[in-house]
Amino acid sequence: MIAEIARLIQNEQEDSFLTDLAKPHALAMYFLRLGESANKVSRSTREEHPEIAWQKMANLRHLIAHEYRQIDHAELWKLATIDIPILAQTLPVPPPPEDIL
């Protein structure tokens, strides 16, 4: 999802992005998926990487999925442009599939 978020906002300006009819909603869906993935991270991985805001990602997913409040696309833009690049550098590299299966 991080790569998809990066591609979605690549070469975009905030004002034009936020006034687009589809892109802000696509960004919300990527954050929803990211939060769902964060929910599935094992306890041991969470403990090994406490610098990652796993619970905040999961909570954001709940806010988007259940519309507890109106989705703030400008806030998602900030997360995508500021926090996601940092997260991309912080996330552990997953093991290759043959090591998992």
PDB file as gemmi writes it, atoms N, CA and C in Angstrom:
CRYST1    1.000    1.000    1.000  90.00  90.00  90.00 P 1                      
ATOM      1  N   MET A   1       0.808  -1.199   0.000  1.00  0.00           N  
ATOM      2  CA  MET A   1       0.000   0.000   0.000  1.00  0.00           C  
ATOM      3  C   MET A   1       0.852   1.265   0.000  1.00  0.00           C  
ATOM      4  N   ILE A   2       2.003   1.184   0.626  1.00  0.00           N  
ATOM      5  CA  ILE A   2       2.845   2.371   0.696  1.00  0.00           C  
ATOM      6  C   ILE A   2       3.288   2.805  -0.695  1.00  0.00           C  
ATOM      7  N   ALA A   3       3.654   1.838  -1.521  1.00  0.00           N  
ATOM      8  CA  ALA A   3       4.060   2.174  -2.893  1.00  0.00           C  
ATOM      9  C   ALA A   3       2.886   2.750  -3.676  1.00  0.00           C  
ATOM     10  N   GLU A   4       1.705   2.223  -3.449  1.00  0.00           N  
ATOM     11  CA  GLU A   4       0.520   2.737  -4.146  1.00  0.00           C  
ATOM     12  C   GLU A   4       0.210   4.168  -3.705  1.00  0.00           C  
ATOM     13  N   ILE A   5       0.352   4.432  -2.425  1.00  0.00           N  
ATOM     14  CA  ILE A   5       0.131   5.790  -1.929  1.00  0.00           C  
ATOM     15  C   ILE A   5       1.136   6.744  -2.557  1.00  0.00           C  
ATOM     16  N   ALA A   6       2.385   6.318  -2.590  1.00  0.00           N  
ATOM     17  CA  ALA A   6       3.426   7.157  -3.190  1.00  0.00           C  
ATOM     18  C   ALA A   6       3.129   7.448  -4.653  1.00  0.00           C  
ATOM     19  N   ARG A   7       2.691   6.431  -5.393  1.00  0.00           N  
ATOM     20  CA  ARG A   7       2.363   6.646  -6.819  1.00  0.00           C  
ATOM     21  C   ARG A   7       1.160   7.569  -6.986  1.00  0.00           C  
ATOM     22  N   LEU A   8       0.173   7.417  -6.115  1.00  0.00           N  
ATOM     23  CA  LEU A   8      -1.041   8.226  -6.225  1.00  0.00           C  
ATOM     24  C   LEU A   8      -0.752   9.709  -6.035  1.00  0.00           C  
ATOM     25  N   ILE A   9       0.140  10.037  -5.116  1.00  0.00           N  
ATOM     26  CA  ILE A   9       0.405  11.456  -4.838  1.00  0.00           C  
ATOM     27  C   ILE A   9       1.602  12.003  -5.613  1.00  0.00           C  
ATOM     28  N   GLN A  10       2.289  11.130  -6.324  1.00  0.00           N  
ATOM     29  CA  GLN A  10       3.469  11.549  -7.081  1.00  0.00           C  
ATOM     30  C   GLN A  10       3.117  12.665  -8.059  1.00  0.00           C  
ATOM     31  N   ASN A  11       3.920  13.704  -8.070  1.00  0.00           N  
ATOM     32  CA  ASN A  11       3.754  14.853  -8.973  1.00  0.00           C  
ATOM     33  C   ASN A  11       2.441  15.600  -8.770  1.00  0.00           C  
ATOM     34  N   GLU A  12       1.824  15.432  -7.627  1.00  0.00           N  
ATOM     35  CA  GLU A  12       0.561  16.111  -7.332  1.00  0.00           C  
ATOM     36  C   GLU A  12       0.816  17.321  -6.434  1.00  0.00           C  
ATOM     37  N   GLN A  13      -0.014  18.322  -6.587  1.00  0.00           N  
ATOM     38  CA  GLN A  13      -0.043  19.465  -5.694  1.00  0.00           C  
ATOM     39  C   GLN A  13      -1.269  19.301  -4.803  1.00  0.00           C  
ATOM     40  N   GLU A  14      -1.146  19.701  -3.571  1.00  0.00           N  
ATOM     41  CA  GLU A  14      -2.220  19.471  -2.610  1.00  0.00           C  
ATOM     42  C   GLU A  14      -3.570  20.004  -3.094  1.00  0.00           C  
ATOM     43  N   ASP A  15      -3.627  21.239  -3.544  1.00  0.00           N  
ATOM     44  CA  ASP A  15      -4.914  21.836  -3.939  1.00  0.00           C  
ATOM     45  C   ASP A  15      -5.586  21.068  -5.077  1.00  0.00           C  
ATOM     46  N   SER A  16      -4.821  20.750  -6.106  1.00  0.00           N  
ATOM     47  CA  SER A  16      -5.424  20.043  -7.244  1.00  0.00           C  
ATOM     48  C   SER A  16      -5.790  18.614  -6.858  1.00  0.00           C  
ATOM     49  N   PHE A  17      -4.981  18.006  -6.000  1.00  0.00           N  
ATOM     50  CA  PHE A  17      -5.286  16.646  -5.550  1.00  0.00           C  
ATOM     51  C   PHE A  17      -6.599  16.625  -4.778  1.00  0.00           C  
ATOM     52  N   LEU A  18      -6.744  17.547  -3.842  1.00  0.00           N  
ATOM     53  CA  LEU A  18      -7.922  17.545  -2.975  1.00  0.00           C  
ATOM     54  C   LEU A  18      -9.205  17.925  -3.694  1.00  0.00           C  
ATOM     55  N   THR A  19      -9.095  18.631  -4.808  1.00  0.00           N  
ATOM     56  CA  THR A  19     -10.301  18.993  -5.552  1.00  0.00           C  
ATOM     57  C   THR A  19     -10.659  17.953  -6.611  1.00  0.00           C  
ATOM     58  N   ASP A  20      -9.797  16.975  -6.818  1.00  0.00           N  
ATOM     59  CA  ASP A  20     -10.099  15.875  -7.736  1.00  0.00           C  
ATOM     60  C   ASP A  20     -11.269  15.070  -7.154  1.00  0.00           C  
ATOM     61  N   LEU A  21     -12.124  14.560  -8.010  1.00  0.00           N  
ATOM     62  CA  LEU A  21     -13.296  13.835  -7.520  1.00  0.00           C  
ATOM     63  C   LEU A  21     -12.971  12.426  -7.034  1.00  0.00           C  
ATOM     64  N   ALA A  22     -11.911  11.818  -7.528  1.00  0.00           N  
ATOM     65  CA  ALA A  22     -11.636  10.425  -7.196  1.00  0.00           C  
ATOM     66  C   ALA A  22     -10.395  10.208  -6.339  1.00  0.00           C  
ATOM     67  N   LYS A  23      -9.351  10.965  -6.551  1.00  0.00           N  
ATOM     68  CA  LYS A  23      -8.075  10.677  -5.903  1.00  0.00           C  
ATOM     69  C   LYS A  23      -8.118  10.721  -4.375  1.00  0.00           C  
ATOM     70  N   PRO A  24      -8.777  11.692  -3.753  1.00  0.00           N  
ATOM     71  CA  PRO A  24      -8.827  11.671  -2.283  1.00  0.00           C  
ATOM     72  C   PRO A  24      -9.510  10.421  -1.732  1.00  0.00           C  
ATOM     73  N   HIS A  25     -10.515   9.930  -2.452  1.00  0.00           N  
ATOM     74  CA  HIS A  25     -11.206   8.719  -2.008  1.00  0.00           C  
ATOM     75  C   HIS A  25     -10.324   7.489  -2.206  1.00  0.00           C  
ATOM     76  N   ALA A  26      -9.547   7.485  -3.275  1.00  0.00           N  
ATOM     77  CA  ALA A  26      -8.592   6.398  -3.485  1.00  0.00           C  
ATOM     78  C   ALA A  26      -7.554   6.390  -2.370  1.00  0.00           C  
ATOM     79  N   LEU A  27      -7.090   7.559  -1.984  1.00  0.00           N  
ATOM     80  CA  LEU A  27      -6.120   7.665  -0.901  1.00  0.00           C  
ATOM     81  C   LEU A  27      -6.715   7.113   0.399  1.00  0.00           C  
ATOM     82  N   ALA A  28      -7.960   7.435   0.672  1.00  0.00           N  
ATOM     83  CA  ALA A  28      -8.631   6.915   1.867  1.00  0.00           C  
ATOM     84  C   ALA A  28      -8.687   5.389   1.834  1.00  0.00           C  
ATOM     85  N   MET A  29      -8.949   4.824   0.673  1.00  0.00           N  
ATOM     86  CA  MET A  29      -9.001   3.367   0.555  1.00  0.00           C  
ATOM     87  C   MET A  29      -7.634   2.741   0.797  1.00  0.00           C  
ATOM     88  N   TYR A  30      -6.572   3.377   0.332  1.00  0.00           N  
ATOM     89  CA  TYR A  30      -5.227   2.860   0.613  1.00  0.00           C  
ATOM     90  C   TYR A  30      -4.933   2.902   2.106  1.00  0.00           C  
ATOM     91  N   PHE A  31      -5.343   3.972   2.780  1.00  0.00           N  
ATOM     92  CA  PHE A  31      -5.136   4.041   4.223  1.00  0.00           C  
ATOM     93  C   PHE A  31      -5.994   3.004   4.943  1.00  0.00           C  
ATOM     94  N   LEU A  32      -7.161   2.726   4.433  1.00  0.00           N  
ATOM     95  CA  LEU A  32      -7.999   1.681   5.003  1.00  0.00           C  
ATOM     96  C   LEU A  32      -7.273   0.340   4.919  1.00  0.00           C  
ATOM     97  N   ARG A  33      -6.721   0.034   3.762  1.00  0.00           N  
ATOM     98  CA  ARG A  33      -5.977  -1.220   3.570  1.00  0.00           C  
ATOM     99  C   ARG A  33      -4.722  -1.256   4.429  1.00  0.00           C  
ATOM    100  N   LEU A  34      -4.043  -0.139   4.554  1.00  0.00           N  
ATOM    101  CA  LEU A  34      -2.840  -0.076   5.382  1.00  0.00           C  
ATOM    102  C   LEU A  34      -3.191  -0.373   6.842  1.00  0.00           C  
ATOM    103  N   GLY A  35      -4.279   0.193   7.307  1.00  0.00           N  
ATOM    104  CA  GLY A  35      -4.724  -0.060   8.673  1.00  0.00           C  
ATOM    105  C   GLY A  35      -5.128  -1.503   8.889  1.00  0.00           C  
ATOM    106  N   GLU A  36      -5.743  -2.083   7.885  1.00  0.00           N  
ATOM    107  CA  GLU A  36      -6.116  -3.501   7.976  1.00  0.00           C  
ATOM    108  C   GLU A  36      -4.863  -4.363   8.071  1.00  0.00           C  
ATOM    109  N   SER A  37      -3.854  -4.027   7.305  1.00  0.00           N  
ATOM    110  CA  SER A  37      -2.585  -4.762   7.377  1.00  0.00           C  
ATOM    111  C   SER A  37      -1.922  -4.580   8.737  1.00  0.00           C  
ATOM    112  N   ALA A  38      -1.946  -3.363   9.250  1.00  0.00           N  
ATOM    113  CA  ALA A  38      -1.352  -3.098  10.568  1.00  0.00           C  
ATOM    114  C   ALA A  38      -2.044  -3.918  11.651  1.00  0.00           C  
ATOM    115  N   ASN A  39      -3.342  -4.120  11.494  1.00  0.00           N  
ATOM    116  CA  ASN A  39      -4.109  -4.928  12.441  1.00  0.00           C  
ATOM    117  C   ASN A  39      -3.632  -6.368  12.471  1.00  0.00           C  
ATOM    118  N   LYS A  40      -3.078  -6.839  11.364  1.00  0.00           N  
ATOM    119  CA  LYS A  40      -2.684  -8.243  11.239  1.00  0.00           C  
ATOM    120  C   LYS A  40      -1.221  -8.501  11.593  1.00  0.00           C  
ATOM    121  N   VAL A  41      -0.490  -7.461  11.923  1.00  0.00           N  
ATOM    122  CA  VAL A  41       0.914  -7.617  12.289  1.00  0.00           C  
ATOM    123  C   VAL A  41       1.001  -8.353  13.617  1.00  0.00           C  
ATOM    124  N   SER A  42       1.902  -9.312  13.688  1.00  0.00           N  
ATOM    125  CA  SER A  42       2.038 -10.117  14.905  1.00  0.00           C  
ATOM    126  C   SER A  42       2.498  -9.267  16.087  1.00  0.00           C  
ATOM    127  N   ARG A  43       2.173  -9.738  17.251  1.00  0.00           N  
ATOM    128  CA  ARG A  43       2.575  -9.054  18.481  1.00  0.00           C  
ATOM    129  C   ARG A  43       4.102  -8.953  18.560  1.00  0.00           C  
ATOM    130  N   SER A  44       4.791 -10.011  18.148  1.00  0.00           N  
ATOM    131  CA  SER A  44       6.257  -9.992  18.234  1.00  0.00           C  
ATOM    132  C   SER A  44       6.849  -8.936  17.307  1.00  0.00           C  
ATOM    133  N   THR A  45       6.285  -8.781  16.121  1.00  0.00           N  
ATOM    134  CA  THR A  45       6.771  -7.746  15.199  1.00  0.00           C  
ATOM    135  C   THR A  45       6.476  -6.368  15.757  1.00  0.00           C  
ATOM    136  N   ARG A  46       5.305  -6.193  16.332  1.00  0.00           N  
ATOM    137  CA  ARG A  46       4.968  -4.901  16.952  1.00  0.00           C  
ATOM    138  C   ARG A  46       5.952  -4.561  18.067  1.00  0.00           C  
ATOM    139  N   GLU A  47       6.298  -5.563  18.850  1.00  0.00           N  
ATOM    140  CA  GLU A  47       7.232  -5.336  19.958  1.00  0.00           C  
ATOM    141  C   GLU A  47       8.651  -5.074  19.459  1.00  0.00           C  
ATOM    142  N   GLU A  48       9.021  -5.705  18.340  1.00  0.00           N  
ATOM    143  CA  GLU A  48      10.349  -5.481  17.761  1.00  0.00           C  
ATOM    144  C   GLU A  48      10.469  -4.096  17.128  1.00  0.00           C  
ATOM    145  N   HIS A  49       9.334  -3.502  16.760  1.00  0.00           N  
ATOM    146  CA  HIS A  49       9.329  -2.200  16.086  1.00  0.00           C  
ATOM    147  C   HIS A  49       8.348  -1.244  16.768  1.00  0.00           C  
ATOM    148  N   PRO A  50       8.642  -0.873  18.009  1.00  0.00           N  
ATOM    149  CA  PRO A  50       7.732   0.031  18.727  1.00  0.00           C  
ATOM    150  C   PRO A  50       7.719   1.445  18.143  1.00  0.00           C  
ATOM    151  N   GLU A  51       8.693   1.782  17.305  1.00  0.00           N  
ATOM    152  CA  GLU A  51       8.742   3.107  16.683  1.00  0.00           C  
ATOM    153  C   GLU A  51       7.654   3.291  15.624  1.00  0.00           C  
ATOM    154  N   ILE A  52       7.023   2.199  15.240  1.00  0.00           N  
ATOM    155  CA  ILE A  52       5.953   2.267  14.237  1.00  0.00           C  
ATOM    156  C   ILE A  52       4.612   2.354  14.957  1.00  0.00           C  
ATOM    157  N   ALA A  53       3.778   3.276  14.537  1.00  0.00           N  
ATOM    158  CA  ALA A  53       2.480   3.522  15.180  1.00  0.00           C  
ATOM    159  C   ALA A  53       1.420   2.542  14.661  1.00  0.00           C  
ATOM    160  N   TRP A  54       1.607   1.273  15.012  1.00  0.00           N  
ATOM    161  CA  TRP A  54       0.707   0.224  14.522  1.00  0.00           C  
ATOM    162  C   TRP A  54      -0.739   0.507  14.909  1.00  0.00           C  
ATOM    163  N   GLN A  55      -0.964   0.839  16.167  1.00  0.00           N  
ATOM    164  CA  GLN A  55      -2.335   1.043  16.639  1.00  0.00           C  
ATOM    165  C   GLN A  55      -2.969   2.269  16.000  1.00  0.00           C  
ATOM    166  N   LYS A  56      -2.206   3.315  15.770  1.00  0.00           N  
ATOM    167  CA  LYS A  56      -2.753   4.504  15.115  1.00  0.00           C  
ATOM    168  C   LYS A  56      -3.190   4.186  13.692  1.00  0.00           C  
ATOM    169  N   MET A  57      -2.406   3.358  13.002  1.00  0.00           N  
ATOM    170  CA  MET A  57      -2.801   2.958  11.644  1.00  0.00           C  
ATOM    171  C   MET A  57      -4.097   2.160  11.684  1.00  0.00           C  
ATOM    172  N   ALA A  58      -4.197   1.259  12.644  1.00  0.00           N  
ATOM    173  CA  ALA A  58      -5.419   0.470  12.777  1.00  0.00           C  
ATOM    174  C   ALA A  58      -6.606   1.359  13.141  1.00  0.00           C  
ATOM    175  N   ASN A  59      -6.391   2.316  14.032  1.00  0.00           N  
ATOM    176  CA  ASN A  59      -7.475   3.227  14.418  1.00  0.00           C  
ATOM    177  C   ASN A  59      -7.936   4.073  13.239  1.00  0.00           C  
ATOM    178  N   LEU A  60      -7.000   4.532  12.410  1.00  0.00           N  
ATOM    179  CA  LEU A  60      -7.369   5.310  11.233  1.00  0.00           C  
ATOM    180  C   LEU A  60      -8.238   4.470  10.303  1.00  0.00           C  
ATOM    181  N   ARG A  61      -7.902   3.204  10.177  1.00  0.00           N  
ATOM    182  CA  ARG A  61      -8.710   2.301   9.351  1.00  0.00           C  
ATOM    183  C   ARG A  61     -10.151   2.261   9.868  1.00  0.00           C  
ATOM    184  N   HIS A  62     -10.303   2.166  11.191  1.00  0.00           N  
ATOM    185  CA  HIS A  62     -11.648   2.125  11.773  1.00  0.00           C  
ATOM    186  C   HIS A  62     -12.406   3.424  11.503  1.00  0.00           C  
ATOM    187  N   LEU A  63     -11.725   4.548  11.623  1.00  0.00           N  
ATOM    188  CA  LEU A  63     -12.376   5.835  11.358  1.00  0.00           C  
ATOM    189  C   LEU A  63     -12.865   5.919   9.911  1.00  0.00           C  
ATOM    190  N   ILE A  64     -12.039   5.453   8.998  1.00  0.00           N  
ATOM    191  CA  ILE A  64     -12.417   5.509   7.582  1.00  0.00           C  
ATOM    192  C   ILE A  64     -13.526   4.507   7.285  1.00  0.00           C  
ATOM    193  N   ALA A  65     -13.348   3.279   7.727  1.00  0.00           N  
ATOM    194  CA  ALA A  65     -14.294   2.213   7.395  1.00  0.00           C  
ATOM    195  C   ALA A  65     -15.676   2.444   7.993  1.00  0.00           C  
ATOM    196  N   HIS A  66     -15.702   2.961   9.197  1.00  0.00           N  
ATOM    197  CA  HIS A  66     -16.981   3.107   9.889  1.00  0.00           C  
ATOM    198  C   HIS A  66     -17.491   4.541   9.914  1.00  0.00           C  
ATOM    199  N   GLU A  67     -16.750   5.422   9.268  1.00  0.00           N  
ATOM    200  CA  GLU A  67     -17.137   6.825   9.152  1.00  0.00           C  
ATOM    201  C   GLU A  67     -17.578   7.415  10.496  1.00  0.00           C  
ATOM    202  N   TYR A  68     -16.737   7.208  11.511  1.00  0.00           N  
ATOM    203  CA  TYR A  68     -17.030   7.784  12.818  1.00  0.00           C  
ATOM    204  C   TYR A  68     -17.067   9.307  12.748  1.00  0.00           C  
ATOM    205  N   ARG A  69     -16.350   9.850  11.792  1.00  0.00           N  
ATOM    206  CA  ARG A  69     -16.417  11.281  11.517  1.00  0.00           C  
ATOM    207  C   ARG A  69     -16.168  11.417  10.028  1.00  0.00           C  
ATOM    208  N   GLN A  70     -16.517  12.531   9.492  1.00  0.00           N  
ATOM    209  CA  GLN A  70     -16.294  12.736   8.069  1.00  0.00           C  
ATOM    210  C   GLN A  70     -14.794  12.630   7.777  1.00  0.00           C  
ATOM    211  N   ILE A  71     -14.458  11.953   6.700  1.00  0.00           N  
ATOM    212  CA  ILE A  71     -13.061  11.753   6.345  1.00  0.00           C  
ATOM    213  C   ILE A  71     -12.437  13.098   5.986  1.00  0.00           C  
ATOM    214  N   ASP A  72     -11.338  13.397   6.617  1.00  0.00           N  
ATOM    215  CA  ASP A  72     -10.605  14.641   6.371  1.00  0.00           C  
ATOM    216  C   ASP A  72      -9.508  14.349   5.359  1.00  0.00           C  
ATOM    217  N   HIS A  73      -9.802  14.587   4.091  1.00  0.00           N  
ATOM    218  CA  HIS A  73      -8.850  14.272   3.029  1.00  0.00           C  
ATOM    219  C   HIS A  73      -7.585  15.119   3.127  1.00  0.00           C  
ATOM    220  N   ALA A  74      -7.695  16.319   3.650  1.00  0.00           N  
ATOM    221  CA  ALA A  74      -6.505  17.152   3.821  1.00  0.00           C  
ATOM    222  C   ALA A  74      -5.574  16.526   4.860  1.00  0.00           C  
ATOM    223  N   GLU A  75      -6.138  15.942   5.888  1.00  0.00           N  
ATOM    224  CA  GLU A  75      -5.315  15.248   6.889  1.00  0.00           C  
ATOM    225  C   GLU A  75      -4.667  13.999   6.285  1.00  0.00           C  
ATOM    226  N   LEU A  76      -5.408  13.280   5.460  1.00  0.00           N  
ATOM    227  CA  LEU A  76      -4.827  12.118   4.788  1.00  0.00           C  
ATOM    228  C   LEU A  76      -3.696  12.546   3.852  1.00  0.00           C  
ATOM    229  N   TRP A  77      -3.861  13.694   3.201  1.00  0.00           N  
ATOM    230  CA  TRP A  77      -2.793  14.222   2.340  1.00  0.00           C  
ATOM    231  C   TRP A  77      -1.524  14.446   3.169  1.00  0.00           C  
ATOM    232  N   LYS A  78      -1.692  15.047   4.343  1.00  0.00           N  
ATOM    233  CA  LYS A  78      -0.535  15.292   5.211  1.00  0.00           C  
ATOM    234  C   LYS A  78       0.125  13.975   5.620  1.00  0.00           C  
ATOM    235  N   LEU A  79      -0.682  13.012   5.974  1.00  0.00           N  
ATOM    236  CA  LEU A  79      -0.130  11.706   6.335  1.00  0.00           C  
ATOM    237  C   LEU A  79       0.626  11.090   5.158  1.00  0.00           C  
ATOM    238  N   ALA A  80       0.044  11.217   3.970  1.00  0.00           N  
ATOM    239  CA  ALA A  80       0.662  10.625   2.775  1.00  0.00           C  
ATOM    240  C   ALA A  80       1.958  11.308   2.397  1.00  0.00           C  
ATOM    241  N   THR A  81       2.030  12.604   2.595  1.00  0.00           N  
ATOM    242  CA  THR A  81       3.212  13.345   2.149  1.00  0.00           C  
ATOM    243  C   THR A  81       4.294  13.465   3.224  1.00  0.00           C  
ATOM    244  N   ILE A  82       3.909  13.351   4.484  1.00  0.00           N  
ATOM    245  CA  ILE A  82       4.878  13.510   5.566  1.00  0.00           C  
ATOM    246  C   ILE A  82       5.187  12.172   6.249  1.00  0.00           C  
ATOM    247  N   ASP A  83       4.152  11.478   6.687  1.00  0.00           N  
ATOM    248  CA  ASP A  83       4.365  10.277   7.500  1.00  0.00           C  
ATOM    249  C   ASP A  83       4.664   9.022   6.683  1.00  0.00           C  
ATOM    250  N   ILE A  84       4.045   8.882   5.532  1.00  0.00           N  
ATOM    251  CA  ILE A  84       4.251   7.664   4.737  1.00  0.00           C  
ATOM    252  C   ILE A  84       5.702   7.518   4.275  1.00  0.00           C  
ATOM    253  N   PRO A  85       6.371   8.579   3.810  1.00  0.00           N  
ATOM    254  CA  PRO A  85       7.786   8.399   3.446  1.00  0.00           C  
ATOM    255  C   PRO A  85       8.656   7.941   4.630  1.00  0.00           C  
ATOM    256  N   ILE A  86       8.345   8.424   5.816  1.00  0.00           N  
ATOM    257  CA  ILE A  86       9.079   8.000   7.007  1.00  0.00           C  
ATOM    258  C   ILE A  86       8.762   6.536   7.316  1.00  0.00           C  
ATOM    259  N   LEU A  87       7.495   6.181   7.226  1.00  0.00           N  
ATOM    260  CA  LEU A  87       7.077   4.801   7.464  1.00  0.00           C  
ATOM    261  C   LEU A  87       7.749   3.851   6.472  1.00  0.00           C  
ATOM    262  N   ALA A  88       7.848   4.268   5.233  1.00  0.00           N  
ATOM    263  CA  ALA A  88       8.470   3.432   4.205  1.00  0.00           C  
ATOM    264  C   ALA A  88       9.911   3.095   4.561  1.00  0.00           C  
ATOM    265  N   GLN A  89      10.591   4.025   5.194  1.00  0.00           N  
ATOM    266  CA  GLN A  89      11.981   3.791   5.587  1.00  0.00           C  
ATOM    267  C   GLN A  89      12.083   2.978   6.880  1.00  0.00           C  
ATOM    268  N   THR A  90      11.034   2.976   7.669  1.00  0.00           N  
ATOM    269  CA  THR A  90      11.051   2.354   8.987  1.00  0.00           C  
ATOM    270  C   THR A  90      10.560   0.912   8.982  1.00  0.00           C  
ATOM    271  N   LEU A  91       9.641   0.584   8.085  1.00  0.00           N  
ATOM    272  CA  LEU A  91       9.047  -0.752   8.083  1.00  0.00           C  
ATOM    273  C   LEU A  91      10.096  -1.828   7.874  1.00  0.00           C  
ATOM    274  N   PRO A  92       9.977  -2.922   8.610  1.00  0.00           N  
ATOM    275  CA  PRO A  92      10.909  -4.027   8.389  1.00  0.00           C  
ATOM    276  C   PRO A  92      10.646  -4.677   7.026  1.00  0.00           C  
ATOM    277  N   VAL A  93      11.682  -5.228   6.448  1.00  0.00           N  
ATOM    278  CA  VAL A  93      11.548  -5.930   5.173  1.00  0.00           C  
ATOM    279  C   VAL A  93      10.970  -7.311   5.471  1.00  0.00           C  
ATOM    280  N   PRO A  94       9.866  -7.663   4.812  1.00  0.00           N  
ATOM    281  CA  PRO A  94       9.281  -8.975   5.092  1.00  0.00           C  
ATOM    282  C   PRO A  94      10.172 -10.089   4.546  1.00  0.00           C  
ATOM    283  N   PRO A  95      10.080 -11.254   5.158  1.00  0.00           N  
ATOM    284  CA  PRO A  95      10.860 -12.375   4.646  1.00  0.00           C  
ATOM    285  C   PRO A  95      10.323 -12.816   3.287  1.00  0.00           C  
ATOM    286  N   PRO A  96      11.143 -13.473   2.487  1.00  0.00           N  
ATOM    287  CA  PRO A  96      10.657 -13.963   1.204  1.00  0.00           C  
ATOM    288  C   PRO A  96       9.566 -15.014   1.406  1.00  0.00           C  
ATOM    289  N   PRO A  97       8.660 -15.141   0.432  1.00  0.00           N  
ATOM    290  CA  PRO A  97       7.536 -16.084   0.589  1.00  0.00           C  
ATOM    291  C   PRO A  97       7.959 -17.505   0.951  1.00  0.00           C  
ATOM    292  N   GLU A  98       9.084 -17.973   0.397  1.00  0.00           N  
ATOM    293  CA  GLU A  98       9.504 -19.351   0.694  1.00  0.00           C  
ATOM    294  C   GLU A  98       9.882 -19.540   2.160  1.00  0.00           C  
ATOM    295  N   ASP A  99      10.217 -18.439   2.860  1.00  0.00           N  
ATOM    296  CA  ASP A  99      10.523 -18.541   4.281  1.00  0.00           C  
ATOM    297  C   ASP A  99       9.257 -18.527   5.138  1.00  0.00           C  
ATOM    298  N   ILE A 100       8.165 -18.114   4.537  1.00  0.00           N  
ATOM    299  CA  ILE A 100       6.903 -18.031   5.275  1.00  0.00           C  
ATOM    300  C   ILE A 100       6.086 -19.302   5.082  1.00  0.00           C  
ATOM    301  N   LEU A 101       6.084 -19.794   3.868  1.00  0.00           N  
ATOM    302  CA  LEU A 101       5.219 -20.939   3.539  1.00  0.00           C  
ATOM    303  C   LEU A 101       5.796 -22.261   3.930  1.00  0.00           C  
TER     304      LEU A 101                                                      
END                                                                             
